[in-house]
């Protein structure tokens, strides 16, 4: 059961809400320990919660944003905001006190949150130029574009809502930008919340007709990066809670590689100094044509493809962008071209990809227009989306969001999909004809059906 609509506490003003949602541990948001005497249910929940992996704790908070009006940030910390949201989830799902952190309840929470995300088409979008990522409700903000700084922009059809990502000027500093953004002399602007830290700042406020939020972050190595959200006050009932979700998803510098851990002395690394190679999934669409996701392999100068982890590699050449698709085409005779008919649409299907080791993986996929909800693993950029009947529905060009894992597995998230017809036009191919069938195939059957046409691609050399 989702509590998404009109769920936030009435006592919270819009300014207070935005003050609570912003993104990293700060004194006002770090959820200080509850005053003594401590509620035994609070203490028990805290103990159970903190025993979980930190990424799992963060994912629970992200899910609570969508399901149980959690207005904080996904830090993995535990406090009154998280406890209250867990209680609301228990009440909505008729769970016993303390049961919300059990494994079955966490699955119910994740399922409910994914349904809420899917209802708005909430999908991770990546700026191809900078690599910045942010979650966008694409069913609401259906008008993508470019802002004045050259970064990506998303708006609704009426242009009453605008979300911008920007890379600022090298000479810009956080203190100077913060001072300009909070200058009290600016007429018609009211600052409702402001916070400056060494590596980021947050500002939210109002104008006569609108509301705004801005977060600017700096890694101390390059220009600051910015997320800005502006919207008409008439959209506040919808956008106030959505700002929480969008802000929680913003990644100015997404991790390109998993964090390293100390080597196990019993199992020394195979190649101690070798960097982790970037991987993607390639679709064999012709005798000399392989298509894959561009973002995952940006800057690569040597591409190697394999039909299986232990197969001899083949060098793919002549990369060219398929404009407007997020895909690149490569030349190389490998595998067997996919010979399946294309489907115009579908609702239930499967995703087929090569994982980070080159093994074939098949996952369930829920298709809603041009959005797919699925578990996209490492190496999944360029993954194929199939209907259960065995027809090609489309391809996912985006890189997988693998920073968040539950029990080591990437949870179901929403991704934009390039429809099969657009793929055919961009690649210059004619889809095979074939009779439509209503016979539903299992995931294993679908995987075997396309195995020879799905290859693993590795970036063997970067520029």
C-alpha positions in Angstrom: 0.0 0.0 0.0 1.5 3.4 -1.0 1.0 6.5 1.1 2.5 8.7 -1.6 -0.4 11.2 -2.1 -0.8 13.9 0.5 1.0 11.9 3.2 3.5 14.3 4.6 2.7 15.7 8.1 0.4 18.6 7.9 2.5 20.4 10.5 5.4 20.6 8.2 5.5 23.8 6.1 6.9 23.5 2.6 10.1 25.1 3.8 10.4 22.8 6.7 9.8 19.8 4.4 12.6 20.9 2.0 14.8 21.5 5.0 14.4 17.9 6.0 14.9 16.3 2.7 18.3 17.5 1.7 20.9 15.1 1.1 23.7 14.5 3.6 24.2 14.2 7.3 23.9 17.6 9.0 23.0 18.5 12.6 19.4 19.2 11.6 19.0 16.0 9.6 21.4 13.5 11.1 18.6 12.2 13.3 20.0 12.7 16.8 19.3 9.9 19.3 15.9 10.1 20.9 15.8 11.6 24.4 15.8 9.2 27.3 13.9 7.2 28.5 14.3 5.4 25.2 11.2 3.7 23.7 12.0 -0.1 23.8 10.4 -0.4 20.3 12.7 2.4 19.1 15.8 0.7 20.6 14.9 -2.7 19.1 14.3 -1.2 15.7 17.6 0.7 15.9 19.5 -2.5 16.8 17.9 -4.4 13.9 18.3 -1.6 11.4 22.0 -0.9 12.2 22.8 -4.6 11.9 22.0 -4.4 8.2 24.5 -3.5 5.5 24.7 0.3 5.1 23.6 0.2 1.4 20.6 -1.8 2.4 19.8 0.7 5.1 20.0 3.5 2.5 17.7 1.7 0.2 15.1 1.2 2.9 15.1 4.9 3.5 14.8 5.6 -0.3 11.8 3.2 -0.4 10.3 4.8 2.7 10.3 8.1 0.8 7.9 6.7 -1.7 5.8 4.5 0.6 5.7 6.0 4.1 6.4 9.7 3.8 10.0 9.6 5.0 11.1 13.2 4.6 14.8 12.8 5.5 17.8 11.9 3.4 19.1 8.4 2.7 22.2 8.4 4.9 21.8 5.0 6.4 21.6 6.5 9.9 18.7 5.7 12.3 16.6 8.2 14.2 13.1 9.5 14.8 12.3 10.2 11.2 13.2 6.7 10.0 11.5 5.1 13.0 8.3 7.1 12.4 8.3 6.1 8.7 8.7 2.4 9.6 5.8 2.7 12.0 3.6 4.2 9.3 4.6 1.4 6.9 3.7 -1.2 9.6 0.3 0.4 10.2 -0.5 0.6 6.5 0.5 -3.0 5.9 -1.0 -4.2 9.2 2.3 -5.6 10.4 3.2 -6.2 14.1 5.3 -3.6 15.8 9.0 -4.1 14.8 8.1 -6.4 11.9 8.8 -3.9 9.2 12.6 -4.7 9.1 12.1 -8.4 8.6 13.1 -9.8 5.2 9.6 -10.4 3.9 8.5 -7.0 5.0 11.5 -5.4 3.3 10.5 -7.1 0.1 7.0 -5.8 0.5 8.4 -2.3 1.1 10.6 -2.5 -2.0 7.7 -3.8 -4.1 5.4 -1.0 -3.0 8.1 1.6 -3.6 8.8 0.2 -7.1 5.1 0.4 -8.0 5.0 4.0 -6.8 8.1 4.8 -8.9 6.7 3.0 -11.9 3.4 4.9 -11.7 5.4 8.1 -12.3 8.0 6.6 -14.6 10.7 7.5 -12.1 13.9 6.5 -13.8 17.6 7.3 -13.3 18.8 9.7 -16.0 22.5 10.2 -16.8 24.1 13.3 -18.3 26.2 11.9 -21.1 28.7 14.7 -20.9 29.4 14.9 -17.2 28.1 11.5 -15.9 25.9 13.2 -13.3 22.8 11.1 -12.5 19.4 12.0 -11.1 16.0 10.3 -10.8 13.3 11.9 -13.0 9.5 11.1 -13.0 9.5 10.9 -16.8 5.7 10.5 -17.0 5.4 13.9 -15.4 8.5 15.6 -16.8 8.1 14.3 -20.3 9.9 17.1 -22.1 13.7 16.7 -22.1 16.0 19.4 -23.4 19.1 21.4 -22.7 19.6 24.3 -20.3 21.6 27.5 -20.7 24.8 25.9 -19.4 24.6 23.0 -21.8 23.4 20.5 -19.2 20.3 18.4 -19.4 16.8 19.8 -18.5 13.5 18.1 -17.9 10.1 19.9 -17.9 6.5 19.0 -17.9 4.3 19.7 -20.9 3.1 23.0 -19.6 6.7 24.0 -18.5 5.5 24.7 -15.0 8.2 22.4 -13.6 11.9 22.4 -14.5 14.8 20.2 -13.3 18.3 21.1 -14.4 21.8 19.6 -14.0 24.7 21.9 -14.6 28.5 21.9 -14.5 29.4 25.3 -13.3 32.5 27.5 -14.1 35.9 26.4 -12.9 36.3 29.7 -11.1 33.0 29.3 -9.1 33.4 28.6 -5.4 30.8 27.3 -3.0 31.0 30.3 -0.6 30.6 32.8 -3.5 27.7 30.9 -5.1 26.0 30.5 -1.7 26.3 34.2 -0.9 24.8 35.1 -4.2 22.0 32.5 -3.9 21.0 33.8 -0.4 21.5 37.5 -0.9 18.7 39.2 1.1 18.7 42.2 -1.2 17.2 40.2 -4.1 13.6 41.5 -4.4 10.7 39.0 -4.5 12.7 36.0 -3.2 12.3 34.4 0.2 14.9 31.9 1.4 13.2 29.2 3.5 16.2 27.0 4.1 20.0 27.4 3.6 23.0 25.3 4.6 26.6 25.6 3.6 29.2 22.9 4.2 32.8 22.5 2.9 31.7 20.2 0.0 28.2 21.3 -0.7 25.4 23.7 -0.1 21.6 23.6 -0.2 19.2 26.5 -0.7 15.4 26.4 -1.0 12.9 29.2 -1.2 9.9 30.8 -2.8 9.0 33.6 -5.1 5.6 35.2 -5.6 4.4 32.4 -7.9 7.0 29.6 -7.6 9.2 27.5 -5.4 12.8 26.4 -5.9 15.5 24.1 -4.6 19.2 24.0 -5.4 22.0 21.8 -4.4 25.6 22.5 -5.4 28.5 20.1 -4.7 32.2 20.3 -5.1 34.9 17.6 -5.0 37.7 20.1 -4.8 39.2 18.9 -8.1 37.0 20.4 -10.7 34.1 22.8 -11.3 31.1 22.5 -8.9 28.0 20.6 -10.0 24.5 21.6 -9.5 20.9 20.2 -9.3 18.2 22.9 -9.5 14.4 22.4 -9.3 11.9 25.1 -9.9 8.1 24.8 -10.0 4.9 26.8 -10.0 3.2 26.9 -6.6 0.1 25.4 -8.1 2.1 22.2 -8.5 3.3 22.1 -4.8 1.0 19.3 -3.7 2.6 17.0 -6.3 6.1 18.4 -6.4 6.9 18.9 -2.7 7.2 15.2 -2.0 8.7 14.5 -5.4 11.5 16.9 -4.6 12.5 14.6 -1.8 12.8 11.7 -4.1 14.7 13.6 -6.8 17.1 15.1 -4.4 17.8 11.7 -2.7 18.7 10.3 -6.1 21.1 13.0 -7.2 24.7 11.8 -7.8 27.1 14.5 -8.9 29.9 12.0 -9.2 28.5 8.5 -9.4 31.0 5.8 -8.4 32.6 4.3 -11.6 33.9 1.3 -9.7 33.0 -0.5 -6.5 34.9 0.4 -3.4 38.0 -1.7 -2.7 38.3 -3.9 0.3 41.4 -5.3 2.0 42.7 -8.4 0.2 41.9 -11.8 1.7 45.4 -13.3 2.5 44.0 -16.7 1.6 42.9 -15.4 -1.8 45.4 -12.8 -3.2 44.1 -10.8 -6.2 44.7 -12.3 -9.6 46.2 -9.1 -10.9 46.9 -6.8 -8.0 47.4 -3.6 -9.9 45.0 -4.1 -12.8 42.2 -1.5 -13.0 38.6 -2.7 -13.2 37.5 -2.8 -16.9 34.2 -1.3 -17.9 31.8 -3.7 -19.5 28.5 -3.6 -21.4 26.1 -5.9 -23.3 26.3 -6.0 -27.1 23.4 -6.9 -29.4 24.4 -8.6 -32.7 22.0 -7.0 -35.2 23.8 -7.9 -38.5 26.7 -9.9 -39.9 29.1 -7.0 -39.1 27.0 -4.9 -36.7 27.0 -4.9 -32.9 25.1 -2.3 -30.9 25.7 -1.4 -27.2 25.3 1.3 -24.6 27.4 4.4 -25.2 27.6 5.8 -21.7 29.1 2.7 -20.2 32.0 2.8 -22.7 32.5 6.5 -23.2 36.1 7.3 -24.0 37.0 3.7 -24.9 39.5 3.3 -27.7 39.6 -0.5 -27.9 36.6 -2.7 -27.7 36.7 -6.5 -27.1 33.7 -8.8 -27.4 33.1 -12.4 -26.3 30.3 -14.8 -26.8 31.1 -16.4 -23.4 33.5 -15.6 -20.5 36.0 -18.2 -21.6 35.7 -17.5 -25.4 38.5 -15.9 -27.4 38.0 -12.1 -27.6 37.3 -10.4 -30.9 38.2 -6.7 -31.4 35.3 -4.5 -32.5 36.1 -1.4 -34.6 34.7 1.7 -36.1 32.5 3.0 -33.2 29.8 5.4 -34.3 27.1 7.1 -32.3 23.5 6.3 -33.1 22.3 9.8 -32.6 19.5 10.4 -30.1 19.5 6.8 -28.8 22.4 6.6 -26.2 23.8 3.7 -28.3 26.9 3.1 -30.4 27.4 0.8 -33.3 30.6 -1.3 -33.7 31.9 -3.4 -36.6 32.9 -7.0 -36.0 31.8 -10.5 -37.1 30.9 -12.3 -33.9 28.0 -14.3 -32.7 24.7 -14.8 -34.7 22.5 -11.9 -35.6 19.3 -11.8 -33.6 16.5 -13.0 -35.8 13.4 -12.3 -33.8 10.4 -10.2 -34.8 10.0 -6.8 -33.1 7.1 -6.1 -30.8 5.4 -2.7 -30.8 4.6 -2.9 -27.1 4.3 -5.1 -24.1 3.8 -5.2 -20.4 5.4 -8.3 -19.0 8.8 -9.4 -20.3 12.4 -10.3 -19.6 15.7 -8.5 -19.7 18.7 -10.3 -21.1 22.3 -9.1 -20.6 25.8 -10.2 -20.0 27.0 -9.6 -16.5 30.4 -8.2 -15.3 32.0 -11.6 -15.9 30.4 -12.1 -19.3 27.8 -14.6 -18.2 24.3 -14.5 -19.6 21.7 -13.2 -17.2 17.9 -13.1 -17.5 15.7 -11.0 -15.2 12.0 -10.2 -15.1 11.0 -6.9 -16.6 7.8 -4.8 -16.2 7.3 -2.7 -19.3 5.3 0.5 -19.1 5.5 2.4 -22.4 9.2 3.4 -22.8 10.1 2.6 -19.2 11.3 -0.7 -17.9 11.4 -1.8 -14.2 14.0 -4.5 -13.8 17.2 -5.5 -12.0 19.9 -4.3 -14.3 23.3 -5.7 -13.2 26.9 -4.7 -13.8 27.6 -4.9 -17.5 24.0 -4.4 -18.4 24.2 -1.2 -20.6 22.8 -2.2 -23.9 20.6 -5.0 -22.5 17.8 -6.5 -24.6 14.2 -6.3 -23.5 12.0 -9.2 -24.7 8.3 -9.9 -24.6 7.4 -13.2 -23.0 6.3 -14.3 -26.4 9.9 -14.0 -27.6 9.7 -10.7 -29.5 12.1 -7.8 -29.2 10.5 -4.9 -27.4 13.5 -2.6 -27.0 17.0 -1.9 -25.5 18.2 -0.2 -22.3 21.0 2.1 -23.3 21.5 3.5 -19.7 24.3 2.3 -17.4 23.0 0.2 -14.5 22.6 1.8 -11.1 24.6 -0.7 -9.0 25.7 1.4 -6.1 22.7 0.3 -4.1 22.5 -3.4 -3.4 20.2 -5.6 -1.3 21.9 -8.8 -0.2 24.5 -8.2 -2.9 21.8 -7.9 -5.6 20.9 -4.8 -7.5 17.2 -4.1 -6.7 14.5 -3.4 -9.3 14.7 0.1 -10.6 13.1 2.0 -13.5 15.1 2.7 -16.7 14.2 4.4 -19.9 14.0 2.0 -22.9 14.6 2.7 -26.6 11.7 1.0 -28.4 12.5 -1.7 -31.0 11.2 0.4 -33.9 13.5 3.3 -33.0 16.4 0.8 -32.6 15.8 -0.5 -36.1 15.6 3.0 -37.6 18.8 4.1 -35.9 20.8 1.0 -36.7 19.5 1.0 -40.3 18.1 -2.6 -40.2 14.9 -4.2 -41.3 13.3 -6.2 -38.5 12.7 -9.9 -39.3 9.1 -10.7 -40.0 7.4 -13.4 -38.1 4.0 -14.5 -36.9 2.9 -13.2 -33.6 2.6 -15.9 -31.0 0.8 -16.0 -27.7 2.9 -18.8 -26.3 4.6 -17.5 -23.2 8.2 -18.6 -22.7 10.2 -18.9 -19.4 13.2 -16.8 -18.6 15.5 -19.7 -19.3 13.9 -20.3 -22.7 14.2 -16.6 -23.7 17.8 -16.6 -22.6 18.6 -19.6 -24.8 16.6 -18.1 -27.7 19.0 -15.0 -27.9 22.2 -16.4 -26.4 24.2 -16.4 -29.6 23.2 -12.8 -30.4 24.1 -11.3 -27.0 27.8 -10.7 -26.4 29.8 -9.3 -23.6 31.8 -6.1 -24.5 34.9 -5.0 -22.5 36.7 -1.7 -22.8 40.3 -2.9 -23.2 41.8 0.6 -23.5 40.8 4.1 -22.6 42.0 7.3 -24.2 
